[in-house]
């Protein structure tokens, strides 16, 4: 066993996974889960297939596989749903774990003994925080679903994209720490603004954020405040924002559909520091005090057709 492998095993024990005891075949036999389902769940978590003779699975792996399989066997969820939910959890928690390792690791990474000691000390707190955050987000998601069901409607969102202007050029000139500080600052700014107005971040894609807000007026304020905050911030460059209003399809914590496609195209039409919105959103905001919607000439967008677009600004009245 190499030193790196020994350190890896120590870290696995420190985070509570336990000892590697079983091969893929043995864990299936122990849990009574068909090998194909166990393989699909393992892949959905984001891990590569193990060979038949690799002894990599722990008691914790077996216990969780048994729980997932029980939900399928009892009819609580279909196998495809179990795999889908596992995939979403795997993707989301991989990001959480990476962020935790990066943030906390900056102050604790030394030799393997120091890492193990620090992880063992931090683990209960980190686990508690993850569970708490999950409960809060689950409650919010269920509330949103119940509202849609109660009104008999579909998902209507204002979908926005905001990206930093000149990010590619800046990334060639800045050091890695400076680039990381810029991205981190941009994330902090947009997360705060979106949360304050009751929206949610769908995903960060490098220098771009995709988000959704249910209320058109709130969506307008989010877009304007992101553009204004970036213009005023000394660490990050200007941002441009595009927002479209319409029905969306929610799938695996993401949004899809023509509204999303339109919003992603509108952001490319915005000037630095400006907000471009769809015709539907412009109609919703027509009588809102303090806002000014200026018509632009219709544009032909490939794959979408001719669309009417508008620039959103604050008016001098009501400011």
C-alpha positions in Angstrom: 0.0 0.0 0.0 1.4 3.4 -1.0 1.7 6.3 1.4 -1.0 8.1 -0.7 -3.4 5.2 -0.4 -2.8 4.9 3.4 -3.6 8.6 3.8 -6.7 8.2 1.7 -7.9 5.4 4.0 -7.2 7.5 7.1 -9.3 10.3 5.7 -12.2 7.9 4.8 -12.2 6.7 8.4 -12.0 10.3 9.7 -15.1 11.3 7.8 -17.0 8.3 9.1 -17.0 5.9 6.2 -15.2 3.2 8.1 -13.1 0.3 6.8 -13.2 -1.0 3.2 -14.6 -4.5 3.7 -16.6 -5.6 0.7 -16.3 -6.1 -3.0 -19.1 -5.0 -5.4 -20.4 -8.5 -5.5 -20.2 -9.0 -1.7 -22.0 -5.7 -1.0 -24.9 -6.8 -3.3 -25.1 -10.1 -1.6 -25.0 -8.5 1.9 -27.8 -6.1 1.1 -29.9 -8.2 -1.3 -29.7 -5.4 -3.9 -29.4 -6.5 -7.5 -25.9 -5.8 -8.8 -27.3 -3.7 -11.7 -29.3 -1.4 -9.4 -26.3 -1.0 -7.0 -24.1 -0.2 -9.9 -26.5 2.5 -11.2 -26.8 4.1 -7.8 -23.1 4.1 -7.4 -22.6 5.8 -10.7 -25.4 8.2 -10.0 -23.5 9.4 -6.9 -20.6 10.2 -9.3 -18.2 7.4 -8.7 -16.6 5.0 -11.2 -17.4 1.3 -11.4 -15.5 -1.0 -9.2 -14.1 -4.3 -10.5 -15.5 -7.5 -9.0 -12.4 -8.1 -6.9 -11.9 -4.5 -5.6 -12.6 -4.3 -1.9 -13.7 -0.7 -1.6 -17.1 -0.7 0.0 -17.7 -0.1 3.7 -20.5 -0.8 6.2 -21.8 2.7 5.6 -22.0 2.1 1.9 -24.0 -1.1 2.5 -26.4 0.5 4.9 -27.2 3.4 2.5 -27.6 1.0 -0.4 -30.0 -1.1 1.7 -32.1 2.0 2.6 -32.3 3.1 -1.1 -33.3 -0.4 -2.2 -36.0 -0.6 0.5 -37.6 2.5 -0.9 -37.7 0.9 -4.3 -38.9 -2.5 -3.1 -41.6 -1.0 -0.9 -43.0 0.9 -3.9 -42.3 4.3 -2.3 -40.2 5.3 -5.4 -39.6 3.9 -8.8 -36.1 2.7 -9.6 -35.6 5.5 -12.2 -36.7 8.1 -9.6 -34.2 6.6 -7.0 -31.4 6.9 -9.5 -32.5 10.4 -10.5 -32.6 11.7 -6.9 -29.3 10.0 -6.2 -27.8 11.8 -9.2 -29.0 15.2 -8.0 -27.7 14.5 -4.5 -24.4 13.3 -5.8 -23.9 16.4 -8.0 -25.0 18.8 -5.3 -23.1 17.3 -2.4 -20.0 16.9 -4.5 -19.9 20.7 -4.8 -20.6 21.1 -1.1 -17.8 18.7 -0.2 -15.4 20.4 -2.6 -16.2 23.8 -1.2 -15.8 22.6 2.3 -12.5 20.9 1.6 -11.2 24.0 -0.2 -12.4 26.5 2.4 -11.5 24.6 5.6 -8.5 23.0 4.0 -6.7 26.2 3.5 -6.1 26.4 7.2 -5.6 22.8 8.2 -3.9 20.9 5.4 -0.5 19.6 6.6 0.5 16.0 7.0 -2.2 13.3 7.0 -2.3 13.1 10.8 -3.2 16.8 11.0 -5.8 16.4 8.3 -7.4 13.4 10.1 -7.5 15.1 13.4 -9.0 18.3 12.0 -11.6 16.4 9.9 -12.7 14.3 12.9 -13.2 17.5 15.0 -15.1 19.4 12.2 -17.3 16.5 11.0 -20.2 16.8 13.5 -20.5 20.5 12.9 -20.4 20.1 9.1 -22.9 17.3 9.1 -25.3 19.3 11.3 -25.1 22.3 9.0 -25.7 20.2 5.9 -28.8 18.5 7.4 -30.2 21.9 8.6 -29.7 23.5 5.1 -31.3 20.5 3.4 -34.3 20.8 5.7 -34.7 24.5 5.0 -34.4 24.0 1.3 -36.8 21.0 1.3 -39.4 23.0 3.1 -39.0 25.9 0.6 -39.2 23.5 -2.4 -42.3 21.8 -1.0 -44.0 25.1 -0.3 -43.3 26.1 -3.9 -44.7 22.9 -5.3 -47.8 23.2 -3.1 -48.5 26.7 -4.4 -48.4 25.5 -8.0 -50.7 22.6 -7.2 -53.2 24.8 -5.3 -53.4 27.4 -8.1 -53.7 24.7 -10.8 -51.1 26.5 -12.7 -47.7 25.7 -14.2 -44.3 26.9 -13.3 -44.0 30.5 -14.4 -40.7 32.1 -13.6 -38.6 35.1 -14.5 -35.3 33.5 -15.6 -32.2 35.6 -15.5 -28.7 35.3 -16.7 -25.9 37.7 -15.5 -22.3 37.5 -16.6 -19.2 39.5 -16.1 -18.0 41.6 -19.0 -14.4 40.9 -20.1 -13.9 38.0 -17.9 -11.9 36.0 -20.4 -9.5 38.8 -20.9 -9.2 39.4 -17.2 -8.5 35.7 -16.5 -5.5 35.9 -18.8 -4.0 38.8 -16.8 -4.9 38.0 -13.2 -3.1 35.6 -10.9 -5.0 32.5 -9.8 -5.7 34.0 -6.3 -6.9 37.2 -7.9 -9.1 35.4 -10.3 -10.5 33.2 -7.4 -11.2 36.4 -5.4 -13.1 37.9 -8.3 -15.3 34.9 -8.9 -15.9 34.5 -5.1 -16.9 38.2 -4.8 -19.3 37.9 -7.8 -20.9 34.8 -6.3 -21.3 36.6 -2.9 -22.9 39.7 -4.6 -25.4 37.8 -6.7 -26.4 35.2 -4.1 -27.2 38.0 -1.6 -29.2 40.0 -4.0 -31.2 37.1 -5.4 -31.9 35.7 -1.9 -33.1 39.1 -0.6 -35.8 39.2 -3.3 -37.0 35.7 -2.8 -35.3 34.2 -5.9 -33.0 31.2 -6.2 -29.7 30.6 -7.9 -30.1 27.7 -10.3 -26.4 27.4 -11.1 -23.1 29.2 -11.5 -21.3 28.7 -14.7 -17.9 30.2 -14.3 -18.4 34.0 -14.7 -22.2 33.6 -15.2 -25.1 33.0 -12.9 -28.5 31.6 -13.9 -31.3 32.4 -11.5 -35.1 32.4 -11.2 -37.5 34.7 -9.5 -41.3 34.1 -9.3 -42.4 37.7 -9.0 -41.8 40.1 -12.0 -41.2 43.2 -9.9 -38.8 41.3 -7.7 -37.1 40.0 -10.8 -36.7 43.5 -12.1 -35.0 44.7 -8.9 -32.7 41.7 -8.9 -31.5 42.4 -12.4 -31.0 46.1 -11.8 -29.3 45.6 -8.4 -26.9 43.0 -9.9 -25.8 45.4 -12.6 -25.5 48.3 -10.2 -23.6 46.3 -7.6 -21.1 45.0 -10.1 -20.5 48.5 -11.5 -19.8 49.8 -8.0 -17.6 47.0 -6.8 -13.9 47.5 -7.1 -13.1 43.8 -7.3 -15.4 42.7 -10.2 -16.0 44.1 -13.6 -19.3 45.2 -15.0 -22.1 42.7 -15.5 -24.8 42.5 -18.2 -28.1 40.9 -17.4 -30.9 39.2 -19.5 -34.3 38.2 -18.1 -37.3 36.5 -19.7 -40.7 35.6 -18.2 -42.6 32.5 -19.0 -43.3 28.9 -18.3 -40.4 26.6 -17.4 -39.8 22.9 -16.9 -38.1 22.0 -13.6 -35.9 18.9 -13.7 -33.2 17.8 -11.3 -32.9 21.3 -9.7 -32.5 22.9 -13.1 -34.8 24.8 -15.4 -35.4 24.1 -19.1 -37.6 25.4 -21.9 -38.0 28.3 -24.3 -38.0 30.9 -21.5 -34.6 29.7 -20.4 -33.3 29.7 -24.0 -34.6 33.2 -24.5 -33.0 34.6 -21.3 -29.7 33.0 -22.2 -29.7 34.8 -25.5 -30.9 38.2 -24.1 -27.9 38.5 -21.8 -25.7 38.5 -24.9 -27.6 41.5 -26.3 -27.1 43.6 -23.2 -24.4 46.3 -23.0 -22.1 46.4 -20.0 -24.0 47.4 -16.9 -27.4 47.1 -18.7 -30.4 44.9 -18.3 -32.3 43.5 -21.4 -35.7 41.9 -20.8 -38.3 40.0 -22.8 -41.6 41.4 -24.1 -43.6 39.4 -21.6 -41.7 40.8 -18.6 -41.9 44.3 -20.1 -45.7 44.0 -20.2 -45.7 42.9 -16.5 -43.6 45.9 -15.5 -45.4 48.5 -17.7 -47.1 50.3 -14.8 -44.5 49.9 -12.1 -43.4 53.2 -10.6 -39.7 53.8 -10.5 -39.0 51.6 -13.5 -38.5 52.6 -17.1 -38.9 50.1 -20.0 -37.4 51.3 -23.3 -38.3 49.4 -26.5 -35.5 48.2 -28.8 -35.9 47.2 -32.3 -37.1 43.5 -32.7 -34.2 41.1 -33.2 -34.1 37.8 -35.0 -32.6 35.2 -32.7 -31.4 31.9 -34.3 -33.5 29.0 -33.2 -36.1 31.3 -31.6 -37.3 33.7 -34.3 -38.1 37.4 -34.2 -38.5 38.7 -30.7 -39.3 42.1 -29.2 -36.8 43.1 -26.6 -36.5 46.0 -24.1 -34.0 47.7 -21.9 -34.9 48.0 -18.2 -33.8 51.0 -16.3 -34.7 53.0 -13.2 -36.7 56.1 -13.9 -35.9 59.4 -12.1 -39.4 59.3 -10.7 -39.8 57.2 -7.6 -36.0 56.8 -7.0 
